[in-house]
Structure formats: C-alpha cells, structure tokens
Amino acid sequence: MSGFERIIPVLTYQDIPAAHDFLVNAFGFSGGGVHKNAEGQPIHGEVRAGDTTIWLHRVSPEHRLNSPLIADVANSGLFVHVDDVDAHYERAHAAGALIDSQPIDQPYGQREYGARDLEGHRWWFATRTAVQQQRERHHRRPDRCGLARLAGPDRHLRALSRSQVRSDPDGRLLFAVRCVREFGG
C-alpha cells in the first residue's frame, strides 16, 4: 500500500453558501468558494484551515448524505488546533456559533472548547498548554546516546530487544541498556 497524501473532511449542508460564509466569519477559515451546477444550484464549497481543505457537500439522497440539521444528530466532528483558543472562542461566540463548552484546560495538555456550526456539525478548537508544549519539547530532545526519551516502553524501539529496555513502574522508558553501557552510566 502506498503512503497517504492527505485527508479531506467532507461535511454535508443544506445551504452551502450560508455554511461557507459562517465558517469563514465565525471560525476564521479561508474561503475557497462555492461551485454551482448548470442550473445555478450550489453543489460544492470549500474552506481552508491552514493547509487543510474542508469540502462542503450538498445534501444527496443518492449518496445517503444529510445535514445534522435534518437528521437531528451529529455523530462526528472536527478538531482544529488554533494559536489562541480564547480569542477564537470569542470570535465564534460573537458570530453566533452554538457553544457546547467554554474554553477549559484539559488534563491531557490542551485548552479547548466545543461549538456547532449553523447546521449542527460539531467542532472542537484547542491550543496546547504551556505544560504540554514543554512535555513535547522534552520528549523530542535526544538523550546522551541519541535516543529520544519516550512516553511508552514499546514506541520506536524496534531495533532494541525487550531485554535492552528498562521502564519505571508506570511504563515510562527510563533508558536503553545499549545506551547506558556505551557511556558507562
């Protein structure tokens, strides 16, 4: 199987032009336009969140695609990292987004909030907290022998056998025996 190039989320809307404008105004996405068929009916729209394109699709009974507005259910959503989640929340709230949860620090290192767009699609926006950013920098920093300190005992250690890996009681990697022996530690 070849590698993946990208994933494009597809969201179904009854009113593609209104959804396009809402996502641009409330969530700050870049507009990609709305395409119409020969009869002038909107059939496709696009917005961009950074390098990610999000397609806005028409309600399509032949493909069994419907808006959460019609089905009165949202069984999925999109999670977007932003630079400043509090400022993003204020913008979305002022533009009329239905807020599911206000910005709150989560124990897994993010400050996030939840919202719904004008047809009920679920969105979550987050910023990594300073603690999480510090953890990420620490885990990327190589130790004395060029191995990264990892969160779990089995991650990225295919070249080492189980007998060469030592972990603390919580399963965090402490060191690789090969590394310690090489430096006499």
C-alpha positions in Angstrom: 0.0 0.0 0.0 1.3 3.4 -0.9 1.5 6.3 1.6 -1.3 8.7 2.1 -1.1 12.2 0.6 -3.8 13.9 2.6 -7.3 13.5 4.1 -10.1 15.9 3.1 -13.0 16.2 5.6 -16.4 16.4 3.8 -19.4 18.0 5.6 -22.9 17.9 4.3 -25.0 21.1 4.3 -28.5 22.1 3.1 -27.3 25.7 2.5 -23.7 25.5 1.2 -23.3 29.3 0.6 -24.5 30.1 4.2 -22.3 27.4 5.7 -19.3 28.7 3.7 -19.8 32.3 5.0 -20.4 31.1 8.5 -17.2 29.0 8.7 -15.2 31.9 7.3 -16.8 34.5 9.6 -17.2 32.5 12.8 -14.3 30.2 12.8 -11.8 32.2 10.7 -11.2 29.7 7.9 -10.1 30.9 4.5 -12.9 30.9 1.9 -12.4 28.6 -1.1 -15.6 29.5 -2.9 -18.9 27.8 -3.8 -19.4 25.9 -7.0 -22.8 25.7 -8.8 -24.3 23.4 -11.4 -25.6 24.5 -14.7 -29.0 25.3 -13.1 -27.2 27.7 -10.6 -27.7 25.4 -7.6 -24.8 25.2 -5.1 -23.3 21.7 -5.2 -19.9 22.1 -3.6 -18.0 24.5 -1.4 -14.6 24.7 0.2 -12.9 26.4 3.1 -9.4 26.0 4.4 -8.0 25.7 7.9 -4.3 26.3 7.4 -3.1 23.7 4.9 -6.3 21.5 5.3 -9.1 21.9 2.8 -12.6 21.1 4.1 -15.3 20.2 1.5 -18.9 21.4 1.9 -21.1 18.9 0.1 -24.8 19.2 -0.8 -27.5 17.0 0.7 -27.5 14.0 -1.5 -30.2 11.2 -1.0 -28.5 9.1 -3.7 -25.3 9.0 -1.6 -27.2 8.9 1.7 -25.7 12.2 2.8 -27.7 14.5 5.0 -27.2 17.5 7.2 -27.3 17.1 11.0 -30.0 19.8 10.8 -32.3 17.3 9.2 -31.2 14.2 11.0 -31.1 15.9 14.4 -27.9 14.1 15.2 -24.2 14.8 14.9 -22.2 11.6 15.0 -18.7 13.1 14.3 -16.9 16.3 14.4 -13.6 18.1 13.5 -10.8 19.0 15.9 -8.8 22.1 15.0 -5.7 23.4 16.7 -5.5 27.2 16.7 -3.0 29.8 18.0 -5.2 31.3 20.7 -8.2 29.3 21.7 -9.7 32.0 23.9 -9.6 34.6 21.1 -11.0 32.0 18.7 -13.8 31.3 21.2 -14.7 35.0 21.5 -14.9 35.3 17.7 -17.0 32.2 17.2 -19.4 33.2 20.1 -19.8 36.7 18.7 -20.6 35.3 15.2 -23.4 33.2 16.6 -21.8 29.7 16.9 -23.7 27.5 19.3 -21.2 26.9 22.1 -21.2 23.4 23.6 -18.4 24.1 26.1 -16.4 27.1 27.0 -12.6 27.1 26.9 -11.2 24.9 29.7 -7.8 23.4 30.5 -7.8 19.7 30.0 -5.7 17.2 31.9 -4.1 16.0 28.6 -2.4 19.3 28.0 -4.8 21.3 25.9 -7.1 24.3 26.4 -10.2 23.6 24.3 -13.8 24.5 23.6 -16.7 22.9 21.6 -19.1 24.5 19.2 -21.6 23.7 16.5 -22.0 25.5 13.2 -25.3 26.7 11.8 -26.4 23.2 10.7 -25.2 21.4 13.8 -21.8 20.0 12.8 -19.6 19.6 15.9 -16.3 21.4 16.1 -13.6 21.5 18.8 -10.9 24.1 18.9 -7.8 23.9 21.1 -4.4 25.3 21.9 -1.7 23.2 23.6 -1.0 24.4 27.1 2.5 25.6 28.1 2.9 22.3 30.2 2.1 20.2 27.1 4.5 22.2 24.9 7.2 21.7 27.5 6.5 17.9 27.6 6.6 17.8 23.8 10.0 19.6 23.7 11.3 17.2 26.4 10.2 14.1 24.6 11.7 15.2 21.3 15.1 16.1 22.9 17.6 13.2 22.4 19.4 11.9 25.5 23.1 11.2 25.6 23.1 8.4 23.0 20.7 10.0 20.5 17.6 8.1 21.6 14.6 10.2 22.4 13.0 9.7 25.8 9.6 8.2 25.1 6.3 8.0 26.8 5.8 4.3 26.4 8.2 1.3 26.6 7.5 0.0 23.1 7.4 3.1 20.9 10.1 3.4 18.3 12.3 0.7 19.8 12.1 -1.9 17.1 15.9 -2.1 16.9 16.2 -2.9 20.6 15.2 -6.2 22.2 12.9 -6.3 25.3 16.0 -7.1 27.5 17.7 -3.9 26.5 14.8 -1.6 27.6 14.2 -0.6 31.2 11.0 1.1 32.3 9.7 2.6 35.6 6.6 1.0 37.2 4.3 3.3 35.2 5.7 2.0 31.9 7.8 5.1 31.0 11.0 4.4 29.3 14.0 5.2 31.5 16.9 4.1 29.3 18.1 1.6 26.8 20.8 -0.7 28.2 22.9 -0.3 25.0 22.9 3.5 25.6 23.9 3.3 29.3 26.7 0.8 28.6 28.1 2.8 25.8 28.5 5.8 28.1 29.4 3.9 31.2 26.4 5.2 33.1 
